């Protein structure tokens, strides 16, 4: 029985790899796709792009949640961003946004887990007629 489950897993991973390669919008090195499949075996609807000259980004859904993961050209995972509800931003982060950007409207949010173990929250805001993306730690301190 265990041997059958192992064979099923191999077949599913091969199918996923072919799917990733078929639907990739850019050519992605196999070291990256292999690392991605290992970390996110349940990812669906994967679309690849380049974050910059040295980093690739996979946008995908997992368990119905929008996510993205970044890898460097060697296949090392850099970070994962998971879409969260605005109400799920840490209270201190929401307060800091309202203090620094009075009357700002927070339209979207994400939780970013980085390879160094740090967790950062991202908020999409509209303030003074402009759209802006801000990053904060859970304690409300701005990243930049």
N, C-alpha and C positions, 0 to 999 in steps of 0.2 A: 504494500500500500504506500509506504514511504517513497519507494522508487517511482511509483506512478506520479505522486505529488511533485517529486523532483523533476520528472520529465515534463509535467505540465508547466512548472515554473520556467523551465528553460524555453519551452515553446512560446509561452507568453512573453518572456523577455526578448526573444528573437523577433516576435511579431511587433512588439513595441519599438525595437530598434529599427526595423524596416519602416514602421509607420513614421518614426521620427525623421528618418532619412528621406522618406517620400514627401513628407509635408514640410520639411525644413525650407525656409525661405532663403536661407544662405547655406553655404557648405560649412558644416560644423565638424571639427576634428573628432575622430572616434574616441580619443582619450576623454573628451568632454562628454560625449553622449553616453559612454560607458559609466562614467562617474555619476552622471545624472540619473541613469536607470537604476543604479545601485542605491542612490539616496532617495529617489522618488519612484519606487516601482509601481505605484498606483496612479501616477500622473496621467491625465487625459487631455486631449486637444492641445498638444504641445506645439508651440510656434517659437522658432529661434530667431534671434536678432543679435546685433553687435551693440554692446553698451559703449565700447570705445575700441581702439585699435588692439588692445590686449585683453579684452574681456567680452565674453558671450553671455547672452541672457535668454533663458527659456521662460516663456509665459505659458501657463498651463492651469488646469483645474484639478483639484484633488479633493475628494469628498464634497464636491459642489462648491468649493471655495476658490476664488481667483488667487493665484500665487505667481511669483516669479523667482527664479534662482539664477545667480550669476557665478560664472566659472572663469578662471584665468586660462590662458592658452595652453597651460600644461595639464588642465583638467582638475585643478584644485578649486574646491567650492569656496566662494567668497562670502555670499550672503543669500538669504531667502527672505522675500517680502510676502506677507500674507495679508490680504485685504481683511479689515475688521470694520465693524460698525463704528460710527463716530461716537456713539455712547460708550463704546468699549475702550476709548482712549483713557489712560490713567487720569484721575481727577486733577493731579498736579500739572500735568501737561496741558489739559484744557484750560486751566486757570492761567497758566503762563501765556498761552496764546491770546486769551481775552485781555490780559494786562498789556502785552506788548502791541497787540493789534486790536484796539477797541472797535467794537461793532463788526468785527470780522465774522464771516459766515464760514463754518467748517463744512465742506461738502463731501469729504472723503477721508479715509484714514487707513493706515497700514502698520503692521508690526514687522520690524526688520530684525532678523537674527543674523549676527555677523560671525565670521569664522573665529574672531578673537574672543567670542563668548558674550560680547556686549549686545544688549537689546535696545533698539531705538524705535521710536514711534514717529511716523510720518503723517502729516496732516495737509490736506489740500484746502487752502483758504481763499476766500475772495474778500479783499480789503481795499477800500478806496477805489473801487472799480477795476482792480487788477487781480489776476489769479497768481497765487504764489504757493510754493511747496515748502513746508518747514519741517525740520527734524528736531525731536526732543528726546531726552531720556525720561524714564518713568517719574523721576523726581521733579520734572518741570524745567530742567536746565536745557537750553538750546544747544544743539550740537555745534553749530557754526556761529 
